[in-house]
Amino acid sequence: MAPRTEFIVLATLAGGVVAALGYLLASAFVFELQPVEALRLAAQWSPAGIAAAFGAAWIASAWQRRARDAGRAWTARAMALRATGLALLLYPLTVACWTVISGWLDQRFASAGMPLRELMAWVPSIVLGATLAAFLIATLPAFFIAFLLCRRYLRRQTGFTTGIA
């Protein structure tokens, strides 16, 4: 697998894991849900984190490639900081989109779905809560995971290693 493809796939998977674990942590302290119910809801809301991580990894890797072609070298820490920042910037948009999509699917296929007009009034509150939770709970774990993935990606880009980086 090419280094960029591997980086994007691993970052996307890591974004889903961080989103699900963050939701589990938040639900344990705030919502006081049972673990099975919290896990179900975490799986329902993790696509927003997956989409934000995918977009951030794709943009950051393209940004790094342009910098490398221009002769500027990035460190893993700087790339991880950029990728994490991009994910935090993309997360409110993905939460809003996922809320509308899941509300539409709920209205279309569930027997008692909330009308989209009522849901649209709740979207700003949902986005604000999810963004604050992501910023407070997931920023440091996401940065650490991004640092490890960026370090591997940059090592594979240089071509010095043939095995596991």
C-alpha positions as CSV (number, residue, x, y, z in Angstrom):
1,M,0.0,0.0,0.0
2,A,1.3,3.5,-0.8
3,P,2.4,5.6,2.2
4,R,-0.3,8.2,1.6
5,T,-3.1,5.6,1.2
6,E,-1.9,3.9,4.4
7,F,-1.8,7.2,6.3
8,I,-5.3,8.1,5.2
9,V,-6.8,4.7,6.0
10,L,-5.1,4.5,9.4
11,A,-6.0,8.0,10.3
12,T,-9.6,7.4,9.3
13,L,-9.8,4.3,11.5
14,A,-8.1,6.1,14.3
15,G,-10.7,8.9,14.0
16,G,-13.5,6.5,14.3
17,V,-11.9,4.8,17.4
18,V,-11.2,8.2,19.1
19,A,-14.8,9.4,18.3
20,A,-16.3,6.2,19.7
21,L,-14.1,6.2,22.8
22,G,-14.8,9.9,23.4
23,Y,-18.5,9.3,23.2
24,L,-18.2,6.4,25.6
25,L,-16.3,8.5,28.1
26,A,-18.7,11.4,27.8
27,S,-21.7,9.1,28.1
28,A,-20.3,7.5,31.2
29,F,-19.8,10.9,33.0
30,V,-22.6,13.0,31.6
31,F,-25.4,10.8,30.4
32,E,-24.9,7.9,32.8
33,L,-26.0,5.4,30.2
34,Q,-25.6,1.6,30.5
35,P,-22.4,0.4,28.7
36,V,-24.4,-1.4,26.0
37,E,-26.6,1.6,25.2
38,A,-23.5,3.9,25.3
39,L,-21.7,1.6,22.8
40,R,-24.7,1.6,20.5
41,L,-24.9,5.4,20.5
42,A,-21.1,5.7,20.1
43,A,-21.3,3.5,17.0
44,Q,-24.1,5.7,15.7
45,W,-22.2,8.9,16.1
46,S,-18.7,7.8,15.1
47,P,-19.2,8.4,11.4
48,A,-18.9,12.1,12.0
49,G,-15.4,11.5,13.6
50,I,-14.5,9.2,10.7
51,A,-15.4,11.8,8.1
52,A,-13.5,14.5,9.9
53,A,-10.4,12.3,10.3
54,F,-10.6,11.3,6.6
55,G,-10.8,14.8,5.4
56,A,-8.0,16.0,7.7
57,A,-5.7,13.2,6.7
58,W,-6.4,13.7,3.0
59,I,-5.8,17.5,3.3
60,A,-2.7,17.2,5.5
61,S,-1.1,14.6,3.3
62,A,-1.6,16.7,0.2
63,W,-0.4,19.8,2.1
64,Q,2.8,17.9,3.2
65,R,3.4,16.6,-0.4
66,R,3.2,20.2,-1.7
67,A,5.6,21.3,1.0
68,R,8.0,18.5,0.2
69,D,7.9,19.3,-3.5
70,A,8.8,22.9,-2.6
71,G,11.8,21.7,-0.6
72,R,10.4,22.3,2.9
73,A,10.6,19.4,5.3
74,W,7.9,18.8,7.9
75,T,8.4,17.2,11.3
76,A,6.0,14.6,12.6
77,R,4.9,16.9,15.4
78,A,4.1,19.7,13.0
79,M,2.2,17.5,10.7
80,A,0.3,15.9,13.6
81,L,-0.6,19.4,14.9
82,R,-1.9,20.4,11.4
83,A,-3.9,17.2,11.0
84,T,-5.4,17.4,14.4
85,G,-6.3,21.1,13.9
86,L,-7.8,20.3,10.5
87,A,-9.9,17.5,12.1
88,L,-11.1,19.8,14.8
89,L,-12.1,22.4,12.1
90,L,-13.9,19.8,10.0
91,Y,-15.7,18.1,12.9
92,P,-18.5,20.7,13.3
93,L,-19.3,20.4,9.6
94,T,-19.3,16.6,9.7
95,V,-21.5,16.6,12.8
96,A,-24.0,18.9,11.2
97,C,-24.1,16.8,8.0
98,W,-24.3,13.5,10.0
99,T,-27.2,14.9,12.1
100,V,-29.2,15.9,9.1
101,I,-28.5,12.7,7.2
102,S,-29.3,10.5,10.2
103,G,-32.4,12.5,10.9
104,W,-33.5,12.1,7.3
105,L,-32.9,8.4,7.5
106,D,-34.7,8.2,10.8
107,Q,-37.7,10.0,9.3
108,R,-37.7,8.0,6.1
109,F,-37.3,4.5,7.6
110,A,-38.4,4.7,11.3
111,S,-42.0,4.7,12.4
112,A,-41.7,7.8,14.6
113,G,-38.9,9.9,13.3
114,M,-38.6,13.6,14.2
115,P,-39.6,15.9,11.4
116,L,-36.6,17.6,9.7
117,R,-38.0,21.1,10.5
118,E,-37.8,20.3,14.3
119,L,-34.4,18.7,13.9
120,M,-33.0,21.7,12.1
121,A,-33.7,23.8,15.2
122,W,-31.6,21.4,17.3
123,V,-28.6,21.1,14.9
124,P,-26.7,24.2,16.3
125,S,-27.0,22.9,19.8
126,I,-25.9,19.4,18.8
127,V,-22.9,20.8,16.9
128,L,-21.9,23.0,19.8
129,G,-22.1,20.2,22.3
130,A,-20.3,17.7,20.1
131,T,-17.5,20.2,19.2
132,L,-16.9,21.1,22.8
133,A,-16.8,17.5,23.8
134,A,-14.4,16.7,21.0
135,F,-12.2,19.6,21.9
136,L,-12.1,18.8,25.6
137,I,-12.0,15.0,25.5
138,A,-10.4,13.9,22.2
139,T,-7.8,16.6,21.3
140,L,-4.8,15.1,23.2
141,P,-5.5,11.4,22.3
142,A,-6.1,12.4,18.7
143,F,-2.8,14.4,18.6
144,F,-0.8,11.5,20.1
145,I,-2.3,9.0,17.6
146,A,-1.7,11.5,14.7
147,F,1.9,12.0,15.8
148,L,2.5,8.3,15.6
149,L,0.8,8.0,12.2
150,C,2.6,11.1,10.8
151,R,5.9,9.8,12.0
152,R,5.3,6.5,10.2
153,Y,4.1,8.3,7.1
154,L,7.1,10.7,6.9
155,R,9.5,7.8,7.4
156,R,7.9,5.8,4.6
157,Q,7.9,8.9,2.4
158,T,11.7,9.2,2.7
159,G,12.2,5.6,1.6
160,F,14.8,4.8,4.2
161,T,12.9,1.9,5.7
162,T,11.7,-1.1,3.9
163,G,10.1,-2.7,6.9
164,I,7.9,-1.5,9.7
165,A,8.4,2.1,10.5
